[in-house]
Amino acid sequence: MSTPYAKLPAWADYGLIPVINLFVAFVVAGFVVLLVGENPFRAAVILVEGAFGKGTGIAFTLFYATTFIFTGLSVAVAAHCGLFNIGTEGQAYIAGLGIAVVCLSFDSVLPWWLTFPLAIVASAVVGALWGLIPAYLQAKRGSHIVITTIMFNFIAASIMVYLLVGPLKPAASQAPQTRNFFAGAELPKLNWIIELFGAKIRSAPLNISFLLALIMAFLVWLLIWRTKLGYEMRTYGHSPKAARYAGISETRIIITAMMISGALAGMMALNPVMGDQHNVAIDFVSGAGFVGIAVALMGRLHPIGIVLAAILFGMLYQGGAELAFEMPAISRDMIVIIQGLVILFAGALEHMFRPYIQALFASFSPRSVGMEAVKGKGA
């Protein structure tokens, strides 16, 4: 008779398993580094020091993490409703259009603290509307959300390319981007917070959208675990039949979840557009929507886990740049391989070690010990 799997405690489910997956990913990555003739331990030191060793590295790490928090939350909200939103990339990209309209219209007449709320609303609305269409097709026509969101990524990219090489591009410019924003659309930096602890920062794009990302993480936690809507979303995600039996409208819950997901993805565009480059350029999203899938899975779809996973991937991006500089044998392509291994073990192979850990916990559970004692008496 097979040993029944035990329900894991929260610390093991949300902490132990991701740590084991991450450890195995870095062990395999270490072998990849060995193959190119470099010391994996020295590479690991350079990676960590590049991300957290100096104030500038910390600021860049948190800047990248800001982007991944938004996209990770976007994927997580949809996943709690049983929807696999692969369209985060396109929703964030097209939201840049809403930000561009606000910034180009008001950057010369309003201060940043008035432009920023308008840009938040614009990015969220555009992202939500871009998520609405696939949600409607899923709810009303049965079109699979994965297929439609992938297609809408390409549609969003095509629309943005057309606009950035045409109507939105200044006449005297050859670059496929809008004009640079004035001071009224530039977000203030948060580097001074790191400098309070004695670190020195030459130049880094960490900005106030990082605080917005943390606020959104808290609001997502409230939504999913402290509201009726969140309970309905989780119910539908666990069992659509049970949700329908309980009177939950399938159309309403799918559309609502995807619009919230799209809004979170749209707000991601605030970080690079208003906080760093101060314009809308082609491909400013740079794959952050797809990284958000790995961040959400590694964070176990919980906002706290997503924040931590986003910082990890921010470390990989910033530390990876330093690693490629310090070790020429390790190119940027090798860094992508390391990132891919983390995604592989944290996402696709997330359940590789779970059965063994569950069996281990089952063997030490009070019920298991009691059953062995009963068997011993019977003998």
N, C-alpha and C positions, 0 to 999 in steps of 0.2 A: 504494500500500500504506500503510495507516494506521500511525502511530507507536505502538508498544506502550507501555502505561503502566508506569512504573517503580515498584517497591516503595519507598515513602517511608521515609527514616530515622526513627528514633523521635522525634528532636527536631522534625522537621517534622510528623509525624503527630499527636503529642501536644501540641506547642507552637505551631508556625507556623499550622496550619489553624484551631485555636480562636481564636488572636489575630486572624487575618484576619476570621473570622466576627464576632468581637466588635467589631472596628473598623468593619466595614460596618454592624452594628446601631446603633452610636452615631452614625455619619454620618447614617443615615436618621432616627434619633431627633432629631438636630440640625435636620433639615428640619422635623420636627413642631414643635419648639420655635419655629422661625422663623415657622411658620404662625400662631402665637398672638401674634406680635409681640415675642418676647423674644430676647435674645442667647444663642445656644447655647453660646458659649465661657464666658460668665459662669455659665450654668446648670451646665456641667460642673465649673467651679471650686467652686460651691456644693455640688454633689453630693459631690465628693471631700472637701471640707473638712468637710461635715456628717458624713461617715462616719469620717474619719481625722484631722480637724484638732484635735480635743480628746479628752481622756481619756474623757469620757462617751460621745462618738460612737463611739470605738473599742470600748468595752465593749458598747454596744448592737449594733454591727455583729457582734461575735463571738457575742453572745447569739443573734441571728437565724441566724448561720452554724451554730451548734450544732445547731439544729433541722434545717437543710438537710443537714448532714453525715449525720445518721441516715437521713433519708428518701432521700438520694442513694445511700447505701450499700445500702439496702433494694432500690431499683430495680436497682442494678448487679448484685447477687448473683443476682437472678432473671434478668436479661438475659444474664449469662454462661451460663446454662442454656437460653437460647433462649426465656425466658418474659417476657412483658410484664406486669409486676405493676402494674396501675393501682389496686390496692386498698390502697396504702400509706396513703392518707388514712383509710380505715375501720379499718385495723389499728392505726394510731396512736390513733384516737379511742376504739375499744373498749378499748384497753390502759389508758386512763385509769380504767376501772372497776377493773382490778386494782390500780392505784396507790391508788385511793380506798379500797379494802378494807384495804390494808396501813396507809395513813396514818391512817385513821379509827380503826383498831384499836390501833395502837401509838404514835401520836404523843405520848401523855401518859405513857407508861411506858418508852419507849426513847429513847436519844439518836439524833441524826440519823445517826451513823456506823454504827448498827445497823439503823435503819429504811431507809436508802438501799439496802444490798444486798438486803434483802427486796423493796423496791419494784422494783429492777432485775429480779430474778427474776420477780416478778409481772407486770410489764409485758411482759417477753420471752415468758413462757409464754402470756399471753392473746393477744398479737399473733401468736405462732406458731400457736396453735390456730385463730385467725381466718383465717390463711393456709392452714391444713391443708385446710379444707373445699373451697375452689376447686381446690386442688392434687389432691385425691382425685377430684373430678369430672372434671378434665382427664385424669388418668392412667387412671381406670377407666371413665369414661363418655364420654370424648371431648368434654366441654363445653369450649368455648374459654375460656381463662383470662382474656382481656380482658373478656368478657361477664360471667362470674361475679364477678370482682373488682369490676367497676362496680356490680353489683347488691348486693354485700355492703357497699359503701360506704353505700348507702341504708339497708340493714338495720341497720348499726352506728349510723348517725345516729338512726334511729327508736328503737332500744333506749336509747341514751343520753338522748334527749329524754324518753322515758317515765320513766327512772330519776331524772333531774335535776329534773323537775317533780313527781315523786311520792315514791317511797321514800327517795331520798337527800337530798331537800331538807329542811332544818330546818323544824319546824312554824311557827315564828314569822317565817319569812323569805318574802319574795315573789320573791326572785331565784332563777332556775333554776340552782342550783349547790349543792354540798355546803357544810357549815360550813367555816370557815377552819381550817386545820391548826394545831396547837400547834407549839412550837419543835422538838419531836422529829422533825418531818417537813419542816422548812425547811432547804434546802441552803445551805451557806456560800457567800458571794460570793467571786469571784476578782478583784475590782476592785483589791485591794492589789498584784497583780502589775503592773498598768499604772501604778499610783502609784509603784512603785519607779523608774520611768523619768522621774519628775518631773511626770507629768500629774496633774491634779486631777479627781476624779470626785464629782459631787454625789450622784447616785443612779442606779444601773444594775443590771439583773438578771443580769449575767454571773455564772455560778455553776459549781460543780465538775462539772456534767454536760458542760461543754466538754472537760474532760480525759477523761471517759469516751468522748466521741465520737471523740477522737483515738486512744484505745486501740482502739476498735472498728475504726477505719480500718486500723490496723496489723494487727489480727487478721484482717480481711477480706483484706488483702494476703497474709498467710500462708495463709489458707484457699484462695484462688483459685490462687495460683502456687507453693505449697510443700507441698501435701498431695495425697494420692491422690484424695480426694473432690473437691477443686477441679479436678483434671485430668479427672475423670469428668464434672463439670458442664460444663467448657469443651468437652469432646469431644461431649457430647450437644447443646450449643448450636450447635456448628459443623455437626454431621451426626448426626441421630438414627439414621439407618440404620447408619452406621459404629459408633455407640455400641452399638446392639443386636447388631451382628455381633461386637463385642469382648466381649460378655457383660455389658454394663452394664444393670442393671435399670431400665427406663424408669419404672416406678411409684416405685421407691425414690428415684431421682435427682430426679424432679419434686417429690415430697412433701418431700424433705429441703431442696431449694433454696428452696421456697416457705415452709417453716417458718422457715428461717434469715432469709429476707427479711422475714417477718412479725415475727420477734423484734426485728430491727433497727428496723423501723418502730415497734413498740411502745415501745422505749426512748426514742424521740423525745419521748413524752409526759412524761418525767421533767423535761425542761427547763422547759416553761411551768408544769406543775402544781406541782412541788416547788421549782423554782428561782425562780419569779416570782410567780404569783397565789396560791399556797398554798391552792388549792382546785381542784375539778374543776367547770368551768363549761361551758355549752353552746358548742359550736363553738370549743373552745380550740385546735384544730388549725389553723384559719383558712387552709386551702388549702395547707399546707406539704407535704402528700403529693404534690400535683400539681407544685409547684415542684421537688420532688425528682427528678421525671422529667427536667426540663431540666438540673438540676445533674448528674445521672448522665450524660446525653448530652454535655453540654459538657465534663465531666471525662473523657470517653472511657472510662467504666466503670472507671477506675483510681482507687484510693483517694486518691492524691496529687492527681490532677486534680479529684476530687470535693471535697476539702478546699478547694482554691483556688477552685473554682466556687462553693462554698457561701459563702465569704468575699465573692466578687463579688456574689452575690445579697443577702447581708447588707448590703453597701454600698448596693445599690439600695434596699433597704427603709429603712435608716436615713438615707442621704443623700437619698432621695426625700422623706421626711418634712420634712427641713430645706428642701429645694427648694420644696416646696409652701407652706411658711411664708414663705420669703424672696421668692418670686415668686408672688403671688396668682393671676396669669393661668394658672399651671401648677397645675391642681387635682390631687387624688389620682388622678382618672381618667386624667389625662395621665401620671402616674407609672406607672400600670398599663399604659398603652400602651407606654411605654419598656421596661418589664419584658417585655412581650409580644414586642417586637421582638427583644430579646436571646434569648428562648426560640425565636422563629421562626428566626433565623439560626444559633443554636447547636444547635438541635435538628432542626426539620423541614427546614431548608435546609443542614444540616451538610455535605452532599456537593456543594453548588453549585460551590465553587471547587476541589474535589479533583481532577477530571479535568485541569484546566488546570495545576495544580501538578505533578501526576504527569507530564504531558506535558513540562513544563519540566525536571523532573529527568531524564526519559528522554533528552531531547536533549543533556544534559550528562554522561550516564553513560558510563563507559569502554567499555561494550559498544556504545553508539550511535556513539561516536567511532570505534571500531574498524571498524564496519560501513561508515561513510562512507569510511574509508581504503581498505577493500577495493573499494568501488564505484569509487573514484577510480583505483585500479590497473587495474581491469577495463576502465575507459574508455580 
